[in-house]
Amino acid sequence: MAADPKVLVRIEALGKEFPVHSGISWHRKQKMMPAIDNLSFDILRGETLAIVGESSCGKTTLGKSILQICKPSTGKVFFGETELTSLSQKRMRGLRSRMQMIFQNPYSSLNPCMSVGEIIAEGLSIQKLLTGSQMQTRVSELMNLVGLNPVLKNRYPHEFSSGQCQRVGIARAISLTPDLIICDEPITALDISIQAQIVNLLVKLQTQFGLTYLYISHDLSMVQYISDRVAVMYMGKFMELGKTETIFTEPVHPYTQALLTSSIFCKSPQKRKTGMVSIIGEKPTPEGCQQGCKFRSQCPIALNVCAQIEPQFKQLTDGHWTACHRI
């Protein structure tokens, strides 16, 4: 089948498992635990798809699996018409220029032994696209694009603030003019006063270069501002997926409602929808949710069937999907 021209990335039944060890010896493997559990969805060209959910739900693993930084255990990832999971390292390296990542911690993602100019130029050098004066000109252009003075390109990361370092990371990500950028909580480690500047920079660059973002975040107010669609993730599964306005104004899954209710963004009576629920109990271990709905032990409106049968991820309206037996 020919690929849909509107779809940049297509994920089919993607899964990623990690070994869980017990005892003193790390060689004593207990079992495999899923970090991503049978996910299927599309990322459209030019859109921002946000992934939200609590810590350790698999958001970062999902992003790394799409880029093949972390090899999936099962499933397929299509980038345009190319299936990535079956590619050799050599062929995958040729596609790296079309997909990049902005990391959460701006300091740990930059090599302290390299100047910021060398960091920004590294991808261009690896792909052998530019050399010499052309390289230096391109680095200066990229620094101007992200709001940094090119005069500073010979300085090192420790001489910059966290916000400036994140701008360096963004310049590095766009240096190869990619189609897809995965933003892994790009503002979490930054001061509040800098966060809006970085998000506005991402919006500006997306408009200017037609970028596609997979935006991973805990900050629901920023997600509402920057995203076109939102996927709500819990323990490796999507609970709900839809347009941003629909998710924030008409959430249907109990976990989505609980997430919005507990958010500072929704504390005011004007923004808090009546009928929303709150999470109960403790988050289950992966061993405790191998059957049925993963959210059932924390859901205040769970049914008996929720402990026996996993709900199907079904479409309610155009573009709005959820997995809940009550709906």
Backbone hydrogen bonds, N-H to C=O, Kabsch-Sander energy under -0.5 kcal/mol:
donor,donor_aa,acceptor,acceptor_aa,energy
7,V,4,D,-1.6
8,L,6,K,-0.5
8,L,43,I,-2.3
9,V,43,I,-1.9
10,R,78,F,-2.5
11,I,41,F,-3.1
12,E,76,K,-2.6
13,A,11,I,-0.5
14,L,39,L,-3.2
15,G,74,T,-2.2
16,K,36,I,-1.8
18,F,33,M,-2.6
20,V,31,K,-3.1
21,H,19,P,-0.5
22,S,28,R,-1.6
28,R,25,S,-1.1
29,K,27,H,-1.3
30,Q,20,V,-2.5
31,K,20,V,-1.3
33,M,18,F,-2.9
35,A,16,K,-3.4
36,I,16,K,-1.7
37,D,236,G,-2.6
38,N,36,I,-0.6
39,L,14,L,-2.4
41,F,11,I,-1.3
43,I,9,V,-2.8
45,R,6,K,-2.8
47,E,44,L,-1.6
49,L,47,E,-0.5
49,L,213,Y,-2.5
50,A,48,T,-0.6
50,A,229,R,-2.8
51,I,215,Y,-2.4
52,V,50,A,-0.5
52,V,231,A,-2.6
53,G,217,S,-0.5
57,C,54,E,-1.1
62,L,58,G,-2.0
63,G,59,K,-2.0
64,K,60,T,-2.6
65,S,61,T,-2.1
66,I,62,L,-2.0
67,L,63,G,-1.6
68,Q,65,S,-0.6
69,I,64,K,-2.0
70,C,64,K,-1.6
71,K,69,I,-0.5
73,S,15,G,-2.2
74,T,15,G,-2.0
76,K,12,E,-2.3
78,F,10,R,-3.2
79,F,77,V,-0.5
79,F,82,T,-3.3
80,G,8,L,-2.5
80,G,78,F,-0.7
81,E,79,F,-0.5
82,T,79,F,-1.8
84,L,77,V,-3.2
84,L,82,T,-0.6
87,L,84,L,-1.7
92,M,88,S,-2.6
93,R,89,Q,-2.1
94,G,90,K,-1.0
95,L,91,R,-0.7
95,L,92,M,-1.0
96,R,92,M,-0.7
96,R,93,R,-0.7
98,R,95,L,-1.9
99,M,96,R,-1.4
100,Q,180,L,-2.4
102,I,182,I,-2.7
103,F,101,M,-0.5
109,S,105,N,-1.3
110,L,107,Y,-1.3
114,M,111,N,-1.7
116,V,155,R,-2.6
117,G,153,K,-2.6
119,I,115,S,-2.3
120,I,116,V,-2.4
121,A,117,G,-1.8
122,E,118,E,-0.8
122,E,119,I,-0.7
125,S,121,A,-2.3
126,I,122,E,-2.7
127,Q,123,G,-2.4
128,K,125,S,-0.7
129,L,124,L,-2.3
130,L,124,L,-0.6
134,Q,131,T,-1.1
135,M,131,T,-0.9
136,Q,132,G,-1.7
137,T,133,S,-2.4
138,R,134,Q,-2.2
139,V,135,M,-2.3
140,S,136,Q,-2.0
141,E,137,T,-2.1
142,L,138,R,-2.4
143,M,139,V,-2.3
144,N,140,S,-2.0
145,L,141,E,-2.0
146,V,142,L,-1.6
147,G,144,N,-1.1
148,L,143,M,-3.4
152,L,149,N,-2.4
153,K,150,P,-1.7
154,N,151,V,-0.5
155,R,152,L,-2.0
159,E,156,Y,-2.3
160,F,157,P,-2.0
165,C,161,S,-2.4
166,Q,162,S,-2.1
167,R,163,G,-1.6
168,V,164,Q,-1.8
169,G,165,C,-2.2
170,I,166,Q,-2.1
171,A,167,R,-2.6
172,R,168,V,-2.5
173,A,169,G,-1.8
174,I,170,I,-2.0
175,S,171,A,-0.7
175,S,172,R,-0.5
177,T,174,I,-1.9
179,D,98,R,-1.8
180,L,98,R,-2.1
181,I,212,T,-2.7
182,I,100,Q,-2.5
183,C,181,I,-0.7
183,C,214,L,-2.4
184,D,102,I,-2.7
184,D,182,I,-0.8
185,E,183,C,-1.3
185,E,216,I,-2.0
188,T,185,E,-0.9
189,A,104,Q,-0.6
190,L,187,I,-1.4
194,I,191,D,-1.2
195,Q,191,D,-1.5
196,A,192,I,-0.8
198,I,194,I,-2.0
199,V,195,Q,-2.3
200,N,196,A,-2.5
201,L,197,Q,-1.9
202,L,198,I,-2.2
203,V,199,V,-2.2
204,K,200,N,-2.4
205,L,201,L,-2.6
206,Q,202,L,-2.2
207,T,203,V,-2.1
208,Q,204,K,-2.2
209,F,205,L,-2.5
210,G,206,Q,-1.6
211,L,206,Q,-0.7
212,T,179,D,-1.7
213,Y,47,E,-2.3
214,L,181,I,-1.9
215,Y,49,L,-2.3
215,Y,213,Y,-0.6
216,I,183,C,-3.1
216,I,214,L,-0.7
217,S,51,I,-2.0
220,L,218,H,-1.0
223,V,219,D,-2.1
224,Q,220,L,-2.4
225,Y,221,S,-1.4
226,I,222,M,-2.6
227,S,223,V,-2.3
228,D,48,T,-2.9
229,R,48,T,-1.7
230,V,242,G,-3.0
231,A,50,A,-3.0
232,V,240,E,-3.1
233,M,52,V,-3.1
233,M,231,A,-0.6
234,Y,237,K,-2.9
236,G,57,C,-2.3
237,K,234,Y,-1.6
239,M,232,V,-3.1
239,M,237,K,-0.6
240,E,232,V,-1.1
241,L,321,W,-2.5
242,G,230,V,-2.1
244,T,228,D,-2.0
247,I,243,K,-2.5
248,F,244,T,-2.1
249,T,245,E,-1.9
250,E,246,T,-2.7
257,Q,253,H,-2.4
258,A,254,P,-2.4
259,L,255,Y,-2.6
260,L,256,T,-2.3
261,T,257,Q,-2.3
262,S,258,A,-2.2
263,S,259,L,-0.6
266,C,263,S,-1.3
267,K,264,I,-1.5
271,K,268,S,-0.9
272,R,268,S,-1.2
273,K,271,K,-0.7
276,M,273,K,-1.2
280,I,298,Q,-2.0
288,G,285,T,-1.2
289,C,286,P,-1.1
290,Q,287,E,-0.6
293,C,306,C,-3.2
296,R,293,C,-1.1
298,Q,295,F,-1.4
299,C,295,F,-0.8
299,C,296,R,-0.7
302,A,299,C,-1.0
306,C,303,L,-0.8
307,A,304,N,-1.2
308,Q,305,V,-1.2
309,I,305,V,-2.7
314,K,312,Q,-1.1
314,K,322,T,-2.7
316,L,320,H,-3.2
317,T,320,H,-0.9
320,H,317,T,-2.0
321,W,241,L,-3.5
321,W,319,G,-0.6
322,T,314,K,-2.4
323,A,239,M,-1.9
327,I,324,C,-1.0
